Amino acid sequence: MSLRFKRTWKRRFTALHAAVDTDSLMVHAVRVKARPGGDARHLVALMGRVNGSQLETVYGDRAYISRENVQCIHDRGAYPAIEPKTRLRARSRGYRGYKELIREYRRDPLAWKEVHQYGRRSLVETVFGMLKVRFSGSLSSRKHREQRRELLLKVILHNVNRLNFLECARR
């Protein structure tokens, strides 16, 4: 009788969730996660780290749509420019901002995207591209704790670089 044991490794990818200023392309808040799961649950925590008095519009892709997220943005006085998923119910269940967003989007999706400048959402992807080009697209650390530190350092260096660029542009 022979027995074989094989150790399987489950790959874990480190994900960076960021709140980016669309005017200056500076990162104001980040969360680094290695666990698999949805993106929507990270938005409220990111919103708590951003100065709410300056918020006008919060852009996000369809992964961030949820009643709680939309209501959190609505309560802080900003407009939630998060495109709803297809076949999403408009039931508010106590979240009034969610119902308003769904109804406004369903009236005319193309006009909604134009009025709220939904194309500015891609500027977050621009920042991620800047991070990958400047600091390589891979992490050299092996453990999650060090990967988290490495990502946070890259974000800090990106912000320093943006500050330097913006300061030189003002001169």
ZADOMAR-650641 format. One record per residue (C-alpha): residue number from 1; residue in three letters; y, x, z. Coordinates in steps of 0.1 Angstrom, whole numbers. Example, Ala and Ser with C-alpha at 12.3 -4.5 7.8 and 13.67 -1.06 7.14 Angstrom:
residues 2
+-----+-----+-------+-------+-------+
:   i :  aa :    c2 :    c1 :    c3 :
+-----+-----+-------+-------+-------+
:   1 : ala :   -45 :   123 :    78 :
:   2 : ser :   -11 :   137 :    71 :
+-----+-----+-------+-------+-------+
end
This chain:
residues 171
+-----+-----+-------+-------+-------+
:   i :  aa :    c2 :    c1 :    c3 :
+-----+-----+-------+-------+-------+
:   1 : met :     0 :     0 :     0 :
:   2 : ser :    34 :    13 :    -9 :
:   3 : leu :    68 :     1 :     2 :
:   4 : arg :   101 :     7 :   -14 :
:   5 : phe :   134 :     3 :     2 :
:   6 : lys :   165 :     4 :   -18 :
:   7 : arg :   199 :     5 :    -2 :
:   8 : thr :   224 :   -15 :   -23 :
:   9 : trp :   261 :    -9 :   -21 :
:  10 : lys :   285 :   -37 :   -26 :
:  11 : arg :   317 :   -26 :   -42 :
:  12 : arg :   349 :   -34 :   -24 :
:  13 : phe :   381 :   -33 :   -42 :
:  14 : thr :   414 :   -28 :   -25 :
:  15 : ala :   440 :   -54 :   -34 :
:  16 : leu :   478 :   -51 :   -31 :
:  17 : his :   498 :   -83 :   -25 :
:  18 : ala :   535 :   -76 :   -28 :
:  19 : ala :   569 :   -94 :   -25 :
:  20 : val :   591 :   -79 :   -52 :
:  21 : asp :   629 :   -83 :   -57 :
:  22 : thr :   632 :   -93 :   -94 :
:  23 : asp :   667 :   -78 :   -97 :
:  24 : ser :   661 :   -44 :   -83 :
:  25 : leu :   623 :   -41 :   -87 :
:  26 : met :   620 :   -30 :   -51 :
:  27 : val :   591 :   -40 :   -30 :
:  28 : his :   601 :   -58 :     2 :
:  29 : ala :   568 :   -67 :    17 :
:  30 : val :   531 :   -58 :    11 :
:  31 : arg :   497 :   -66 :    23 :
:  32 : val :   467 :   -45 :    15 :
:  33 : lys :   433 :   -63 :    16 :
:  34 : ala :   397 :   -52 :     8 :
:  35 : arg :   380 :   -84 :    16 :
:  36 : pro :   371 :  -107 :   -13 :
:  37 : gly :   388 :  -141 :   -12 :
:  38 : gly :   417 :  -161 :   -26 :
:  39 : asp :   452 :  -148 :   -30 :
:  40 : ala :   469 :  -180 :   -17 :
:  41 : arg :   463 :  -172 :    20 :
:  42 : his :   485 :  -141 :    19 :
:  43 : leu :   517 :  -157 :     7 :
:  44 : val :   528 :  -172 :    40 :
:  45 : ala :   524 :  -138 :    57 :
:  46 : leu :   544 :  -120 :    30 :
:  47 : met :   572 :  -147 :    33 :
:  48 : gly :   574 :  -140 :    70 :
:  49 : arg :   583 :  -103 :    63 :
:  50 : val :   611 :  -111 :    38 :
:  51 : asn :   647 :  -119 :    48 :
:  52 : gly :   648 :  -156 :    41 :
:  53 : ser :   686 :  -159 :    38 :
:  54 : gln :   686 :  -141 :     4 :
:  55 : leu :   658 :  -161 :   -12 :
:  56 : glu :   666 :  -183 :   -41 :
:  57 : thr :   634 :  -186 :   -61 :
:  58 : val :   599 :  -174 :   -53 :
:  59 : tyr :   577 :  -167 :   -83 :
:  60 : gly :   540 :  -166 :   -82 :
:  61 : asp :   510 :  -171 :  -105 :
:  62 : arg :   485 :  -199 :  -103 :
:  63 : ala :   465 :  -181 :   -77 :
:  64 : tyr :   492 :  -186 :   -51 :
:  65 : ile :   495 :  -224 :   -54 :
:  66 : ser :   487 :  -244 :   -23 :
:  67 : arg :   503 :  -272 :    -4 :
:  68 : glu :   510 :  -249 :    26 :
:  69 : asn :   525 :  -221 :     4 :
:  70 : val :   548 :  -245 :   -15 :
:  71 : gln :   560 :  -262 :    17 :
:  72 : cys :   566 :  -228 :    34 :
:  73 : ile :   588 :  -217 :     5 :
:  74 : his :   605 :  -251 :     4 :
:  75 : asp :   613 :  -250 :    42 :
:  76 : arg :   629 :  -216 :    38 :
:  77 : gly :   654 :  -230 :    13 :
:  78 : ala :   640 :  -214 :   -18 :
:  79 : tyr :   625 :  -230 :   -49 :
:  80 : pro :   588 :  -224 :   -54 :
:  81 : ala :   584 :  -214 :   -90 :
:  82 : ile :   546 :  -214 :   -89 :
:  83 : glu :   529 :  -229 :  -120 :
:  84 : pro :   504 :  -255 :  -109 :
:  85 : lys :   468 :  -252 :  -120 :
:  86 : thr :   455 :  -277 :  -146 :
:  87 : arg :   441 :  -310 :  -132 :
:  88 : leu :   457 :  -305 :   -99 :
:  89 : arg :   463 :  -336 :   -77 :
:  90 : ala :   499 :  -345 :   -68 :
:  91 : arg :   489 :  -359 :   -34 :
:  92 : ser :   513 :  -344 :    -9 :
:  93 : arg :   494 :  -350 :    23 :
:  94 : gly :   525 :  -344 :    43 :
:  95 : tyr :   538 :  -316 :    22 :
:  96 : arg :   569 :  -330 :     4 :
:  97 : gly :   579 :  -299 :   -15 :
:  98 : tyr :   544 :  -297 :   -31 :
:  99 : lys :   547 :  -332 :   -45 :
: 100 : glu :   582 :  -325 :   -58 :
: 101 : leu :   570 :  -294 :   -76 :
: 102 : ile :   540 :  -311 :   -92 :
: 103 : arg :   561 :  -340 :  -104 :
: 104 : glu :   588 :  -319 :  -118 :
: 105 : tyr :   563 :  -296 :  -136 :
: 106 : arg :   544 :  -325 :  -151 :
: 107 : arg :   575 :  -342 :  -166 :
: 108 : asp :   580 :  -313 :  -191 :
: 109 : pro :   562 :  -280 :  -184 :
: 110 : leu :   580 :  -260 :  -211 :
: 111 : ala :   614 :  -271 :  -199 :
: 112 : trp :   604 :  -264 :  -163 :
: 113 : lys :   595 :  -228 :  -173 :
: 114 : glu :   628 :  -223 :  -191 :
: 115 : val :   650 :  -239 :  -164 :
: 116 : his :   634 :  -219 :  -135 :
: 117 : gln :   631 :  -187 :  -156 :
: 118 : tyr :   593 :  -185 :  -150 :
: 119 : gly :   591 :  -155 :  -172 :
: 120 : arg :   606 :  -134 :  -144 :
: 121 : arg :   573 :  -136 :  -126 :
: 122 : ser :   560 :  -109 :  -149 :
: 123 : leu :   584 :   -84 :  -133 :
: 124 : val :   559 :   -81 :  -104 :
: 125 : glu :   533 :   -69 :  -129 :
: 126 : thr :   560 :   -45 :  -142 :
: 127 : val :   562 :   -30 :  -107 :
: 128 : phe :   524 :   -27 :  -105 :
: 129 : gly :   525 :   -10 :  -138 :
: 130 : met :   552 :    14 :  -126 :
: 131 : leu :   530 :    23 :   -96 :
: 132 : lys :   500 :    29 :  -118 :
: 133 : val :   518 :    51 :  -143 :
: 134 : arg :   537 :    71 :  -117 :
: 135 : phe :   510 :    76 :   -91 :
: 136 : ser :   478 :    70 :  -112 :
: 137 : gly :   459 :    38 :  -113 :
: 138 : ser :   431 :    49 :   -89 :
: 139 : leu :   429 :    57 :   -53 :
: 140 : ser :   415 :    91 :   -42 :
: 141 : ser :   406 :    80 :    -7 :
: 142 : arg :   371 :    67 :     0 :
: 143 : lys :   375 :    47 :    32 :
: 144 : his :   395 :    15 :    33 :
: 145 : arg :   418 :    27 :    61 :
: 146 : glu :   428 :    57 :    41 :
: 147 : gln :   431 :    37 :     8 :
: 148 : arg :   455 :    14 :    27 :
: 149 : arg :   476 :    43 :    38 :
: 150 : glu :   476 :    58 :     3 :
: 151 : leu :   487 :    25 :   -12 :
: 152 : leu :   515 :    20 :    14 :
: 153 : leu :   527 :    56 :     7 :
: 154 : lys :   528 :    49 :   -30 :
: 155 : val :   549 :    18 :   -24 :
: 156 : ile :   573 :    37 :    -1 :
: 157 : leu :   577 :    64 :   -28 :
: 158 : his :   583 :    38 :   -54 :
: 159 : asn :   611 :    22 :   -33 :
: 160 : val :   627 :    56 :   -27 :
: 161 : asn :   626 :    63 :   -65 :
: 162 : arg :   641 :    29 :   -72 :
: 163 : leu :   669 :    35 :   -47 :
: 164 : asn :   676 :    68 :   -63 :
: 165 : phe :   677 :    52 :   -98 :
: 166 : leu :   699 :    23 :   -87 :
: 167 : glu :   723 :    47 :   -69 :
: 168 : cys :   726 :    69 :  -100 :
: 169 : ala :   731 :    38 :  -122 :
: 170 : arg :   761 :    27 :  -101 :
: 171 : arg :   779 :    59 :  -107 :
+-----+-----+-------+-------+-------+
end
